[in-house]
């Protein structure tokens, strides 16, 4: 086979080359040389316009490529146009062009550029770098080396800091856009070429005075200009700017003096002139402020601040100052006295000067036991800024008073000072004391009016039972008429102790809101209402006590009656414990022992107190000795049932207080032993019996089960102690006492709405109907419900279930209503047939 490659063979091989980007580059042909070395070269099928179709090697086609750029264009051409001249596809043109760009040592330097095609459109292409350099140098030298005979206008000279697209860069310069439009390549390509050109500008004949101009804000290259001309233009521009601004005496926006197109360039020059003190003023954004104006402002601010002790933002706006500038001026003026200027939200104040009249007025109000209208003593400007007013009253004034180092700060803190909604007052501590002394009387009147309604209907909620604010305001206004006069000038809507939104109801109303602790006030109101309510439903008991005392011929007779009733109650309650003990299936012996101990420590101790007090009376013990003995009373959580030794017994008692015997210290401050002291007051036999009786109440919790021993001891010693034998319970008296207790419990159920009292009385009532006996004490009564009534066949389940729900449920209002219905039952059978849930 012939070693020569025919045109037909190469054309067939070339036909496999495709224009698609997915196809490989032109075919590769390998040829064996004489020295058996292998060389690799690309071959193309091309059809240049000066010749017919042929197969070209890469090196041959590179020469044709460069010739096209030299001959048929001004050194640049798009890929599409090059392909038309060489008869190559776009991909083949790019392959040859890229090989030239990467092989500058073997051919004339070629660069990738974006060639302009039509207005505003560019296409990728190639250019001879030297041709572009020569063209750029020609344009730059023409424009940057020409000096105009006439100086340009101020606006034209300001263009040195701007960019124009379609015209040279003012006088002595040319912009990137202009170069791009003339050479017809993109701005980015122009920028790259200029950076290359200026590295070796001497070798290309570039004028030495030409310099690159960059944008001061972005750092991008924007123009090429003649350095000398730029300097001349800039100096002339600066002189004209100085001339234009030297007559300005008030702040002015530069766009009002110069055209909008020149302002960006003017701004940088004016800023530079201000920084170098070439013009006497400052530039903020685009506003120029002459120093003479700023100096006048500063003097006005200083003068006003020194005279009044403050300056507000509103006042500064009137002087043409922003808040930031106001802060700067005041801080500069008082830099040597840092504590004399304090920045608030809308003002700057001198605390020493502003608070002085407030301090004097506060001191005078404390001496006169009165109040001060603080806002009236402050300038009007503080009335429009609530935040500043609050800061002055709550913080600044407190610090100033503290710095005085006298008692005024303590007195100020004891009183009430507040500021809100264009109102600021101080009320001294004496006013608070007077108002708080008046409060019990106001609450008592409120409780008396409310108790009648509460006694016959259930509580809705705790918040409903607090004295209305208007009643407190009316009461306080009577003792502070001056405050009431100010209050009359103000209008207010419906009053509330805790308004949802900030209000300005007036100083008297705000004083009442702040003078009293709301939780304590509510507790006092509830306590007073409860006491009034109890007095209503215990009225029957109180009347019977009075009648019994009136019938008694003397104290001894009254004591004998109360003593016997107390003995009967103690034995009934002990009998009730026996009934509980016999019915309990689940309770442990420890629980039974606790109930016996509860009865001993409560009902037993109350009987021991009556016996002891009667002995003191009988043996005419001196008041001093009597007062030395102390009967400490620990309430059982229910209304206390403390009575004198001859007072009638309250048969409706649900829990007796626990009494313990103590002594005051002697003259030397040493503690006395109460039992030893008690024994010294009486004859030996009486003293020994009393000491033995009180020993049952001084034992530890571990020593229990002493109830029967206590009753036996009383049976043996009562006759010698009080001259009356221990009253042993019989059927007649048991029936009488139980009937009285039932009536009292019925009254409690009927009138009381306290959950604990209703629950305990209901359990006692049901137990009495079911077992014809009774118990006392919270622990014992709860045990009766848990261990007796829930399993008692006589008690219908809906009764015991209702009691259990009331015991366990905190939302008790409806349950109380249900449980209270049982008070009308006459027997356990009638009770079980009642439908209390309807």
Secondary structure, 3 states (H helix, E strand, C coil): CCCCCCHHHHHHHHCCCCCCCCCCCCCEEEEECCCCCEEEEEEEEECCCCCCCEEEEHHHHHHHHHHHHHHCCCCEEEHHHHHHHHCCCHHHHHHHHHHHHCCCCCCCCEEEEEEECCCCCEEEEEEEHHHHHHHHHHHHHHHHCCCCCCCCCHHHHHHHHCCCCCCCCCCCEEEHHHHHHHHCECHHHHHHHHHHHHHCHHHHCCCCCEEEEECCCCCCEEEEEEHHHHHHHHHHHHHHHHHHHCCCCCCEEHHHHCCHHHHHHHHHHHHHHHHCCCCCEEEECCEEEEHHHHHHHHHHHHHHHHHHCEEEHHHHHHCCCCHHHHHHHHHHHCCCCHHHCEECCCEEECHHHHHHHHHHHHHHHHHHCCEEECHHHCCHHHHHCHHHHHHHHHHHHHHHHHHHCCCHHHHHHHCEEEEECCEEEEECHHHHHHHHHHHHHHHHHHHHHHHHHHHHCCCCCHHHCCCCHHHHHHHHHHHCHHHHHHHHCCCCCCCCCCCCCCCCCCHHHHHHHHHCCHHHHHHHHHHHHHHHHHHHHCHHHHHHHHHHHHHCCCHHHHHHHHHHHHHHHHHHHHHHHHHHHHHCCCCCHHHHHHHHHHHHHHHHHHHHHHHHHHHHHHCCCCHHHHHHEEEEEECCCCCCCCCCCCCCCCCCCCCCCEEEEEECCCCCCCCCCHHHHHHHCCCHHHHHHHHHHHHHHCCCCCCCCCHHHHHHHHHHHHHHHHCCCCCCCCHHHHHHHHHHHHHHHHHHHHHCCCHHHHHHHHHHHHHHHHHCCCCCCHHHHHHHHHHHHCCCCCCCHHHHHHHHHHHHCCCCHHHHHHHHHHHHCCCHHHHHHCCCCC
